[in-house]
Amino acid sequence: MTPKPDNDAIVRDIEALEPDLHVQSLVFEGEGDSCRAYTVNSDWIFRFAYTDEGPRRAACAPGATEA
């Protein structure tokens, strides 16, 4: 696994992706082979892939359907 980034960096990334979303709480939920997941404001789940390959690998996992 890659080193876990600090919460401030994650908050900056989330607010850059969703400028209208003000992060008031951030909870690290866990990590897998391809990404880390965080709950934001008790309402949203954000997944961050370790690499650009992560989302494609997840979509091609057994039992997964492609969008």
C-alpha positions in Angstrom: 0.0 0.0 0.0 1.1 3.6 -0.6 1.6 5.9 2.4 -1.7 7.4 3.7 -1.9 11.1 2.9 -2.7 13.6 5.7 -6.3 14.7 6.2 -5.6 18.3 5.1 -4.4 17.0 1.7 -7.6 14.9 1.3 -9.8 17.8 2.3 -8.0 20.0 -0.3 -8.5 17.4 -3.0 -12.2 16.9 -2.2 -12.9 20.7 -2.1 -11.0 21.1 -5.4 -13.2 18.3 -7.0 -16.5 19.7 -5.4 -16.0 23.4 -4.8 -19.6 23.8 -3.4 -18.9 21.1 -0.8 -17.4 22.4 2.5 -15.8 19.5 4.3 -16.8 19.6 8.0 -15.9 16.0 8.9 -13.7 13.4 7.3 -13.6 9.8 8.4 -11.1 7.3 6.8 -13.2 4.1 6.1 -10.5 1.8 4.8 -8.4 0.8 1.8 -8.2 -2.0 -0.7 -5.9 -3.0 -3.5 -6.8 0.0 -5.7 -8.1 2.8 -3.5 -8.9 4.4 -0.2 -12.3 5.5 1.0 -13.4 8.4 3.1 -16.8 9.5 4.5 -17.4 13.3 4.2 -19.9 15.1 6.4 -21.5 11.8 7.2 -23.2 11.9 3.8 -20.7 11.3 1.0 -18.2 8.6 0.2 -15.2 9.6 -1.8 -12.8 6.9 -3.2 -9.3 7.8 -4.2 -7.5 5.4 -6.5 -3.8 4.8 -6.0 -3.2 5.1 -9.7 -5.1 5.9 -12.9 -5.4 2.1 -13.4 -7.4 1.7 -10.2 -10.9 2.6 -11.4 -10.6 0.4 -14.5 -9.4 -2.5 -12.5 -12.4 -2.1 -10.1 -14.8 -2.0 -13.1 -13.4 -5.2 -14.5 -13.5 -7.2 -11.2 -15.5 -10.4 -11.2 -19.2 -9.7 -10.8 -18.7 -6.0 -11.6 -20.6 -4.3 -14.4 -19.2 -1.6 -16.6 -21.0 1.7 -16.7 
